[in-house]
Amino acid sequence: MARMTIGNFARAAGVGVETVRYYQRRGLLPVPVASRTAYREYDAELLRRLKFIRRVQAAGFTLTEVRELLRLDRGRDRARVRALAAGKLAELDNRIRELQQLQCALREVVQDCEHGDGAAPCPIIEAFEEAGGRGPARAGTRRTGKIAASRQRSTP
């Protein structure tokens, strides 16, 4: 593959030029030295690295975790890579559980709204107000009460 300008490099990876520059500022991608034509040229190895960064991010890893993965040796650091991946898997499992709980609670209040008393206040809005804006939760409902609590724990 021929050397590329930043625009072609970004396009080949499916990102914008500003994304490339952002990764350079964060130290995830090196800034190539300008060639004799005064353009910075990117090669296939940098493209492979950029695509790796994007795939790892899509799997839910933070840029700090991406940086660590880039620094690790493929052969000697397998245990650390496995530990990072296992930790990410546990986070994803927890998040999926939380989302499933939220889905059930939201489905419940949508059904309450659909089949409830049209003159009464909207149960969906009330659920969000009771949860402090964090998601559906209703007093006396064990399942939705857990959702409010789980949302509060997972909200930064």
N, C-alpha and C positions, 0 to 999 in steps of 0.2 A: 504494500500500500504506500502510496506517495505521501509526502509530508503535506500537512494541511495548515491553512490559516485558522485562526480561532473560530471564525464563522463556520467554515466547513467542518472543523473538529466538533463544534457544538452540535451542528446539524446531524453529523454521523452518529452521535450519541443520543440524539433526541432531546437535547436540552437547549436552553438559551445561552447566549454568550455571557450574560450576567451570572448564570449558574457556574460556569467555568471559572469566572473571575472570583466568585464567592469561595469556591473550593480552593482556589489558589491562596486567597487571603487567609483561609482557615488552615492552610498547610497540608491539605489533602492532595493537591496537585502541584507539581513544581511549575514555575514560570520559565518557559524555554528561553534560551538566549536568542536574541534577534539574529537572523541570518544575514548574509551579505546583501540581501534585498531589503533589509531593514524590517522585515516581518518576522514575528515569532512563529515558528513552525512546530506543529504537533505531529507526532508519529504514531504508529500503530500500537506501540507499547503504552503510551499515554492514553490512547483511546480505550484500550483494554482496561486500564486502571479506572478511568472515568465510568465505564459501564459497570465495573465491579462495584464502585461506590454507589451507583444508582440502584443496583440490584440489592445490595445489603441494606440500603435505606428503605427500599420497598418492603423488605422483610421485617421492618420495624426497629432496626438498630439506629441509635443516635449517632451524630457525627463524631462524638468522642469515642464511641464503640467502633465506628468505622475506622477511625485513626488507629486505634489499637490493633484491629484486625490487619490493617495494612502493614503495621510494623512487625507483626508476628511472622516467624519462619514456618513455612508450610510443613516441613518435616519435623522439626524439633519442638514446635509449640502446639502440637495437636491437642494436648490435654487442655491448654488454656482456651483454644478455639472452641473445643467441645463445651467447656464450662460456660463460655459466653453464649453459645447457641442454646445450651440447656436453660440458662437464666432467661434468655429472651423467650424461649418456648413457654416457660412457667408464667412469664408476664402476659403472653398472648392468651394462654389458657384462662388466666384470671380475668382478663379483659373480655374474652368471649363469654364467660359466665356472667359477668356484670351486664353485658349487652343483652344476653338472653333474658335476664331478670327484668331489665328495662323494657324489653320487647313485650314480655308478658303483662307488665303493669300498664304499659301504654295501650295494649290491646284491650285490657280490662276497662280502662276509663273511656276508650272510644266506644266500646260496647255499651257502657253505662250511659254515655251521651246519646247514642243512637236509640236506646230502648227506655230511657228514663223519662221523667216528667219534664215536658217542654217548658213548663212555667218555672221550674227550679233553676238555680244558678248552674252554669255550665260545669260539669264535673271535671272536665279536662283542665280548665283554667284553675279551678279550686285545687286540683291535685298538684299543679305546678306551684301554686301559692303556698300550699302546705309544705312542700319540699324546699321552700326557700329558693325557688328558681333552679333547682338542681335536677328535677325530673319528677315524674308522677309518683305520688305517695299519698295514701289516704289513711286517716286515723282508723285504727281497729283492723286494718288489713295487714297481717303479718308479712305476706310476700312483698307488698309494695313498701312497707316500712323498712324492710331490709334493703330495698333498692335505694331509698333515700340515704340510708346509712352508707351503703357501698359507694354511692355517687360522691358523698362527702369525703370518704377516705381517698377516692381516686382523683379528686379534683385538687390540682396544685394550689 
